[in-house]
Amino acid sequence: MKASLERGIKLYHAKKYEQALKEFKDLEEGENLNIELIYYIGLCLTQLGDYDEALLYLEQVVQSQFSFLHTFQSRMVLGFIYSVTGRYKLAEYEFKTLINSGLESSQIYSALGYVFYSQKKVEDAIDSLEKAFEMEPENTNAMNSLGFILAEEEIDLERAVKLCREAVKRKPGNAAYHDSLGWVYFKRGKIQDARLHLRKALDLAPGNREIVEHMRIVMEREKKGKNF
């Protein structure tokens, strides 16, 4: 069966990323190469975790200015890739470029908050997350991230608990949210509550290094407390 862009897009939206990529790659080898095809190859590669190759395709889309939607989405994905691979300055550039072009959204400010905090720009991180939360009070990512930072930096522990508790309430199956709430409780000295939520986080994401490290710290504090 001859490969087609339409069939590849349907496979992509059905989350059959490997099949979709094969469909797109077959087209790439022919004479039908176009920006939309490059865009979907980049998205497939991102979904499959092949970030370095995905960057090559998505950068082409951004440079082409093919369409507003494709450029916007490509910059968002580029920002995501740079974030998860630790290239925070590049991620910051992508998200700021979107904002400076007038594309303000809760999603962008929330992502930028994470990038700022990863670079130890605490005030900028809080400012971005406050904007995200103001634009979309139900944005659980912004809610959770803001709560975690307020606790980690010991700025406002009471508000941190409220934010992280609400994030868990809205999405009880999210391991990261239970981890944040557990860590906030630890910061407030509520060791049993901390262990409860960190245990739930580990049940949801077994072996996660950050959660394991948080649990180790909490258990050590608990052990020291019993020795006094």
Backbone hydrogen bonds in HBPLUS format (Angstrom, degrees):
<---DONOR---> <-ACCEPTOR-->    atom                        ^
c    i                          cat <-CA-CA->   ^        H-A-AA   ^      H-
h    n   atom  resd res      DA  || num        DHA   H-A  angle D-A-AA Bond
n    s   type  num  typ     dist DA aas  dist angle  dist       angle   num
A0008-GLY N   A0004-SER O   3.10 MM   4  6.32 158.1  2.15 147.0 153.4     1
A0009-ILE N   A0005-LEU O   2.91 MM   4  6.18 154.5  1.98 151.8 158.5     2
A0010-LYS N   A0006-GLU O   3.06 MM   4  6.33 155.7  2.12 146.4 152.7     3
A0011-LEU N   A0007-ARG O   2.99 MM   4  6.27 155.9  2.05 148.0 154.4     4
A0012-TYR N   A0008-GLY O   2.90 MM   4  6.16 151.2  1.98 145.1 153.6     5
A0013-HIS N   A0009-ILE O   2.97 MM   4  6.24 165.5  1.99 153.7 156.1     6
A0014-ALA N   A0010-LYS O   3.00 MM   4  6.15 128.3  2.28 135.7 149.6     7
A0016-LYS N   A0011-LEU O   2.88 MM   5  5.19 159.9  1.92 165.0 158.2     8
A0015-LYS N   A0012-TYR O   2.86 MM   3  5.05 153.1  1.94 110.9 115.7     9
A0020-ALA N   A0016-LYS O   2.91 MM   4  6.10 157.9  1.95 153.5 160.9    10
A0021-LEU N   A0017-TYR O   2.84 MM   4  5.96 160.2  1.88 147.4 152.7    11
A0022-LYS N   A0018-GLU O   3.06 MM   4  6.29 155.3  2.12 143.3 149.5    12
A0023-GLU N   A0019-GLN O   3.04 MM   4  6.30 156.2  2.09 145.8 152.2    13
A0024-PHE N   A0020-ALA O   2.90 MM   4  6.23 160.3  1.94 154.3 159.5    14
A0025-LYS N   A0021-LEU O   2.77 MM   4  5.93 159.7  1.81 152.4 158.4    15
A0026-ASP N   A0022-LYS O   2.98 MM   4  6.12 151.5  2.06 145.2 151.9    16
A0027-LEU N   A0023-GLU O   3.29 MM   4  6.60 147.5  2.40 139.0 147.1    17
A0027-LEU N   A0024-PHE O   3.09 MM   3  5.11 119.3  2.47  94.0 108.9    18
A0028-GLU N   A0024-PHE O   2.86 MM   4  6.18 146.5  1.97 144.9 155.6    19
A0029-GLU N   A0025-LYS O   3.16 MM   4  6.41 140.9  2.32 143.1 150.9    20
A0030-GLY N   A0027-LEU O   2.97 MM   3  5.24 151.4  2.05 105.9 115.1    21
A0038-ILE N   A0034-ASN O   3.03 MM   4  6.37 157.9  2.08 151.6 158.4    22
A0039-TYR N   A0035-ILE O   2.81 MM   4  6.00 153.8  1.88 149.6 156.9    23
A0040-TYR N   A0036-GLU O   3.07 MM   4  6.35 160.2  2.11 147.9 151.3    24
A0041-ILE N   A0037-LEU O   2.98 MM   4  6.22 150.6  2.07 148.5 157.0    25
A0042-GLY N   A0038-ILE O   3.00 MM   4  6.21 157.9  2.05 146.8 152.6    26
A0043-LEU N   A0039-TYR O   3.02 MM   4  6.38 151.6  2.11 146.0 153.9    27
A0044-CYS N   A0040-TYR O   2.95 MM   4  6.10 161.9  1.99 145.2 149.9    28
A0045-LEU N   A0041-ILE O   2.97 MM   4  6.15 167.5  1.98 153.6 156.9    29
A0046-THR N   A0042-GLY O   3.04 MM   4  6.20 148.0  2.14 140.4 149.2    30
A0047-GLN N   A0043-LEU O   2.99 MM   4  6.27 162.7  2.02 152.5 156.2    31
A0048-LEU N   A0044-CYS O   2.96 MM   4  6.21 142.0  2.11 147.1 158.2    32
A0050-ASP N   A0045-LEU O   2.85 MM   5  5.09 145.3  1.97 160.5 156.7    33
A0049-GLY N   A0046-THR O   3.00 MM   3  5.07 159.2  2.05 105.3 111.5    34
A0054-ALA N   A0050-ASP O   3.06 MM   4  6.20 154.2  2.12 148.6 156.7    35
A0055-LEU N   A0051-TYR O   2.96 MM   4  6.20 151.8  2.04 154.5 160.3    36
A0056-LEU N   A0053-GLU O   3.11 MM   3  5.35 124.5  2.44 101.2 114.2    37
A0057-TYR N   A0054-ALA O   3.10 MM   3  5.38 125.0  2.42 103.1 116.2    38
A0058-LEU N   A0054-ALA O   2.95 MM   4  6.19 173.3  1.95 164.4 166.1    39
A0059-GLU N   A0055-LEU O   2.95 MM   4  5.87 158.6  1.99 148.9 153.7    40
A0060-GLN N   A0057-TYR O   3.10 MM   3  5.29 125.2  2.41  98.5 112.3    41
A0061-VAL N   A0057-TYR O   3.27 MM   4  6.71 147.0  2.38 144.0 152.7    42
A0062-VAL N   A0058-LEU O   3.05 MM   4  6.40 161.3  2.09 152.0 155.9    43
A0063-GLN N   A0059-GLU O   3.00 MM   4  6.16 163.4  2.03 148.6 153.0    44
A0064-SER N   A0060-GLN O   3.01 MM   4  6.07 139.4  2.18 138.5 149.1    45
A0071-THR N   A0067-SER O   2.94 MM   4  6.03 161.1  1.98 153.7 159.2    46
A0072-PHE N   A0068-PHE O   2.89 MM   4  6.01 165.0  1.91 153.1 157.7    47
A0073-GLN N   A0069-LEU O   2.97 MM   4  6.10 172.9  1.98 152.2 154.5    48
A0074-SER N   A0070-HIS O   2.94 MM   4  5.94 153.3  2.02 138.6 146.7    49
A0075-ARG N   A0071-THR O   2.97 MM   4  6.15 158.9  2.01 149.3 154.4    50
A0076-MET N   A0072-PHE O   3.03 MM   4  6.30 155.7  2.09 149.0 156.0    51
A0077-VAL N   A0073-GLN O   2.95 MM   4  6.21 159.8  1.99 149.6 154.6    52
A0078-LEU N   A0074-SER O   2.81 MM   4  6.00 156.0  1.87 148.0 155.5    53
A0079-GLY N   A0075-ARG O   2.88 MM   4  6.06 159.0  1.92 146.7 152.1    54
A0080-PHE N   A0076-MET O   2.97 MM   4  6.27 152.3  2.05 143.7 151.5    55
A0081-ILE N   A0077-VAL O   2.86 MM   4  6.13 166.7  1.87 155.6 158.1    56
A0082-TYR N   A0078-LEU O   2.91 MM   4  6.11 169.3  1.92 155.9 158.8    57
A0083-SER N   A0079-GLY O   2.94 MM   4  6.05 144.8  2.07 139.9 149.9    58
A0083-SER N   A0080-PHE O   3.09 MM   3  5.05 118.2  2.49  92.9 108.5    59
A0084-VAL N   A0080-PHE O   2.95 MM   4  6.24 168.8  1.96 163.7 163.7    60
A0085-THR N   A0081-ILE O   3.04 MM   4  6.10 134.9  2.25 144.1 155.7    61
A0087-ARG N   A0082-TYR O   2.70 MM   5  4.75 138.5  1.87 156.9 159.6    62
A0086-GLY N   A0083-SER O   3.12 MM   3  5.27 163.3  2.15 109.2 112.1    63
A0091-ALA N   A0087-ARG O   3.08 MM   4  6.39 153.2  2.16 146.6 155.0    64
A0092-GLU N   A0088-TYR O   2.78 MM   4  5.98 159.8  1.82 150.3 155.8    65
A0093-TYR N   A0089-LYS O   3.00 MM   4  6.21 151.4  2.09 139.3 146.8    66
A0094-GLU N   A0090-LEU O   3.09 MM   4  6.41 159.2  2.13 148.8 152.8    67
A0095-PHE N   A0091-ALA O   3.06 MM   4  6.35 170.5  2.07 160.1 161.5    68
A0096-LYS N   A0092-GLU O   2.88 MM   4  5.93 160.2  1.92 150.9 157.2    69
A0097-THR N   A0093-TYR O   2.91 MM   4  5.96 152.5  1.98 146.0 153.6    70
A0098-LEU N   A0094-GLU O   3.20 MM   4  6.50 152.2  2.28 144.1 150.4    71
A0099-ILE N   A0095-PHE O   3.10 MM   4  6.41 160.4  2.14 146.9 151.8    72
A0100-ASN N   A0096-LYS O   2.76 MM   4  5.94 167.1  1.78 157.5 161.1    73
A0101-SER N   A0097-THR O   3.09 MM   4  6.17 128.8  2.36 135.3 147.2    74
A0101-SER N   A0098-LEU O   3.26 MM   3  5.24 136.6  2.46  93.6 105.4    75
A0103-LEU N   A0098-LEU O   2.97 MM   5  5.34 150.7  2.06 158.3 150.9    76
A0102-GLY N   A0099-ILE O   2.92 MM   3  5.23 157.6  1.97 113.0 117.4    77
A0109-TYR N   A0105-SER O   3.09 MM   4  6.36 171.9  2.09 157.1 158.8    78
A0110-SER N   A0106-SER O   2.91 MM   4  5.98 151.3  1.99 144.7 153.1    79
A0111-ALA N   A0107-GLN O   3.03 MM   4  6.22 160.8  2.07 145.9 150.8    80
A0112-LEU N   A0108-ILE O   2.84 MM   4  6.05 157.6  1.89 151.6 158.6    81
A0113-GLY N   A0109-TYR O   2.90 MM   4  6.03 145.2  2.02 139.1 148.0    82
A0114-TYR N   A0110-SER O   3.26 MM   4  6.63 152.7  2.34 145.3 150.7    83
A0115-VAL N   A0111-ALA O   3.12 MM   4  6.44 157.8  2.17 146.8 152.9    84
A0116-PHE N   A0112-LEU O   2.85 MM   4  6.07 161.0  1.88 153.7 158.4    85
A0117-TYR N   A0113-GLY O   3.00 MM   4  6.19 164.6  2.02 148.2 152.4    86
A0118-SER N   A0114-TYR O   2.97 MM   4  6.15 148.4  2.07 144.8 153.6    87
A0119-GLN N   A0116-PHE O   2.96 MM   3  5.22 144.1  2.09 103.2 114.4    88
A0121-LYS N   A0116-PHE O   2.93 MM   5  5.08 165.9  1.95 145.4 141.3    89
A0120-LYS N   A0117-TYR O   2.92 MM   3  4.77 159.0  1.96 106.5 109.2    90
A0125-ALA N   A0121-LYS O   2.91 MM   4  6.08 153.9  1.98 152.5 161.0    91
A0126-ILE N   A0122-VAL O   2.95 MM   4  6.22 166.0  1.97 158.9 161.3    92
A0127-ASP N   A0123-GLU O   2.96 MM   4  6.11 161.9  2.00 148.3 153.8    93
A0128-SER N   A0124-ASP O   2.96 MM   4  6.14 160.9  2.00 148.4 153.0    94
A0129-LEU N   A0125-ALA O   2.98 MM   4  6.19 163.2  2.01 153.0 157.7    95
A0130-GLU N   A0126-ILE O   2.82 MM   4  5.97 150.7  1.90 149.3 157.7    96
A0131-LYS N   A0127-ASP O   3.07 MM   4  6.30 152.1  2.15 143.2 150.3    97
A0132-ALA N   A0128-SER O   2.95 MM   4  6.27 154.7  2.02 145.4 152.7    98
A0133-PHE N   A0129-LEU O   2.87 MM   4  6.03 160.4  1.91 146.7 151.9    99
A0134-GLU N   A0130-GLU O   2.84 MM   4  5.97 149.1  1.93 142.7 151.5   100
A0135-MET N   A0131-LYS O   2.92 MM   4  6.10 154.8  1.99 147.9 154.1   101
A0136-GLU N   A0132-ALA O   2.94 MM   4  6.10 146.4  2.05 143.3 152.9   102
A0139-ASN N   A0136-GLU O   2.91 MM   3  5.49 159.5  1.95 131.7 130.9   103
A0143-MET N   A0139-ASN O   2.98 MM   4  6.18 160.1  2.02 150.9 157.4   104
A0144-ASN N   A0140-THR O   2.86 MM   4  5.92 165.9  1.88 145.8 148.8   105
A0145-SER N   A0141-ASN O   2.90 MM   4  6.01 169.3  1.91 151.0 154.7   106
A0146-LEU N   A0142-ALA O   2.89 MM   4  5.83 164.4  1.92 148.0 152.9   107
A0147-GLY N   A0143-MET O   3.06 MM   4  6.15 159.5  2.10 142.5 148.7   108
A0148-PHE N   A0144-ASN O   2.92 MM   4  6.13 160.3  1.96 151.3 156.6   109
A0149-ILE N   A0145-SER O   3.02 MM   4  6.24 165.5  2.05 151.4 154.6   110
A0150-LEU N   A0146-LEU O   2.97 MM   4  6.13 165.3  2.00 152.9 157.3   111
A0151-ALA N   A0147-GLY O   3.11 MM   4  6.27 144.2  2.24 142.5 151.5   112
A0152-GLU N   A0148-PHE O   2.75 MM   4  5.92 171.5  1.76 158.1 161.0   113
A0153-GLU N   A0149-ILE O   2.91 MM   4  5.85 163.6  1.93 150.6 154.2   114
A0155-ILE N   A0150-LEU O   2.77 MM   5  4.99 155.4  1.83 149.8 157.5   115
A0156-ASP N   A0150-LEU O   3.38 MM   6  5.39 159.6  2.42 119.8 125.5   116
A0154-GLU N   A0151-ALA O   2.90 MM   3  4.70 149.9  1.99  99.2 108.7   117
A0160-ALA N   A0156-ASP O   2.99 MM   4  6.14 152.8  2.06 146.3 155.1   118
A0161-VAL N   A0157-LEU O   3.03 MM   4  6.24 156.1  2.09 148.6 152.1   119
A0162-LYS N   A0158-GLU O   3.31 MM   4  6.61 162.6  2.35 144.7 148.8   120
A0163-LEU N   A0159-ARG O   2.93 MM   4  6.18 163.7  1.96 157.6 161.4   121
A0164-CYS N   A0160-ALA O   2.99 MM   4  6.13 173.3  1.99 154.9 156.9   122
A0165-ARG N   A0161-VAL O   2.84 MM   4  5.79 155.4  1.90 148.5 156.2   123
A0166-GLU N   A0162-LYS O   3.03 MM   4  6.10 153.5  2.11 140.6 147.4   124
A0167-ALA N   A0163-LEU O   3.02 MM   4  6.30 151.3  2.10 144.9 153.0   125
A0168-VAL N   A0164-CYS O   3.05 MM   4  6.29 159.6  2.10 146.9 151.3   126
A0169-LYS N   A0165-ARG O   2.94 MM   4  6.15 153.5  2.01 143.8 151.8   127
A0170-ARG N   A0166-GLU O   2.99 MM   4  6.20 151.9  2.07 146.2 152.6   128
A0171-LYS N   A0167-ALA O   2.94 MM   4  6.13 152.0  2.02 145.9 154.1   129
A0174-ASN N   A0171-LYS O   3.18 MM   3  5.78 158.8  2.23 125.0 124.9   130
A0178-HIS N   A0174-ASN O   3.33 MM   4  6.72 156.3  2.39 149.5 155.5   131
A0179-ASP N   A0175-ALA O   2.93 MM   4  6.18 155.5  1.99 151.4 159.1   132
A0180-SER N   A0176-ALA O   2.96 MM   4  6.20 158.7  2.01 145.2 150.1   133
A0181-LEU N   A0177-TYR O   2.99 MM   4  6.21 165.2  2.01 148.3 152.3   134
A0182-GLY N   A0178-HIS O   2.84 MM   4  5.97 159.5  1.88 147.4 153.7   135
A0183-TRP N   A0179-ASP O   2.92 MM   4  6.14 153.3  1.99 147.0 154.4   136
A0184-VAL N   A0180-SER O   2.86 MM   4  6.13 151.8  1.94 149.6 157.7   137
A0185-TYR N   A0181-LEU O   2.93 MM   4  6.20 161.2  1.97 151.7 156.2   138
A0186-PHE N   A0182-GLY O   2.99 MM   4  6.23 150.4  2.08 140.7 149.3   139
A0187-LYS N   A0183-TRP O   2.95 MM   4  6.24 153.2  2.02 144.8 151.4   140
A0188-ARG N   A0184-VAL O   3.07 MM   4  6.41 133.8  2.29 139.7 152.3   141
A0188-ARG N   A0185-TYR O   3.05 MM   3  5.02 129.0  2.32  93.1 107.2   142
A0190-LYS N   A0185-TYR O   2.86 MM   5  5.11 154.1  1.92 154.6 147.6   143
A0189-GLY N   A0186-PHE O   2.93 MM   3  4.98 157.5  1.98 104.5 111.4   144
A0194-ALA N   A0190-LYS O   2.97 MM   4  6.15 152.0  2.05 147.7 156.7   145
A0195-ARG N   A0191-ILE O   2.86 MM   4  6.14 162.0  1.90 154.5 158.0   146
A0196-LEU N   A0192-GLN O   2.99 MM   4  6.19 156.8  2.05 147.3 153.7   147
A0197-HIS N   A0193-ASP O   3.21 MM   4  6.47 165.7  2.24 151.9 153.2   148
A0198-LEU N   A0194-ALA O   2.95 MM   4  6.11 156.1  2.01 151.8 159.5   149
A0199-ARG N   A0195-ARG O   2.81 MM   4  5.84 149.6  1.90 145.6 153.6   150
A0200-LYS N   A0196-LEU O   3.10 MM   4  6.39 152.1  2.18 139.8 147.1   151
A0201-ALA N   A0197-HIS O   2.89 MM   4  6.09 151.9  1.97 140.7 148.8   152
A0202-LEU N   A0198-LEU O   2.95 MM   4  6.20 153.1  2.02 144.4 150.5   153
A0203-ASP N   A0199-ARG O   2.94 MM   4  6.21 147.3  2.05 144.2 153.6   154
A0204-LEU N   A0200-LYS O   3.04 MM   4  6.30 146.2  2.16 143.9 152.4   155
A0205-ALA N   A0201-ALA O   2.82 MM   4  6.03 140.2  1.98 141.8 154.1   156
A0208-ASN N   A0205-ALA O   3.23 MM   3  5.84 161.2  2.27 139.2 138.4   157
A0212-VAL N   A0208-ASN O   2.91 MM   4  6.08 164.8  1.93 160.0 165.1   158
A0213-GLU N   A0209-ARG O   2.89 MM   4  6.07 157.0  1.94 148.9 155.1   159
A0214-HIS N   A0210-GLU O   2.98 MM   4  6.23 155.6  2.04 145.5 152.1   160
A0215-MET N   A0211-ILE O   2.88 MM   4  6.16 160.9  1.92 153.4 158.5   161
A0216-ARG N   A0212-VAL O   2.91 MM   4  6.14 154.6  1.97 147.1 154.3   162
A0217-ILE N   A0213-GLU O   3.06 MM   4  6.30 160.1  2.10 149.6 153.9   163
A0218-VAL N   A0214-HIS O   2.99 MM   4  6.23 161.7  2.03 151.0 156.2   164
A0219-MET N   A0215-MET O   2.89 MM   4  6.07 163.2  1.92 153.4 157.7   165
A0220-GLU N   A0216-ARG O   2.99 MM   4  6.17 151.1  2.08 145.0 152.8   166
A0221-ARG N   A0217-ILE O   3.01 MM   4  6.26 156.0  2.07 147.1 153.4   167
A0222-GLU N   A0218-VAL O   2.92 MM   4  6.16 154.4  1.98 147.3 154.9   168
A0223-LYS N   A0219-MET O   2.91 MM   4  6.08 154.9  1.98 142.8 149.4   169
A0224-LYS N   A0220-GLU O   2.97 MM   4  6.21 156.1  2.03 146.9 152.9   170
A0225-GLY N   A0221-ARG O   2.97 MM   4  6.16 154.6  2.03 145.8 152.8   171
A0226-LYS N   A0222-GLU O   3.11 MM   4  6.42 146.8  2.23 145.1 153.0   172
A0227-ASN N   A0224-LYS O   3.07 MM   3  5.14 137.1  2.26  96.9 109.4   173
A0228-PHE N   A0225-GLY O   3.40 MM   3  5.61 163.7  2.43 103.3 108.0   174
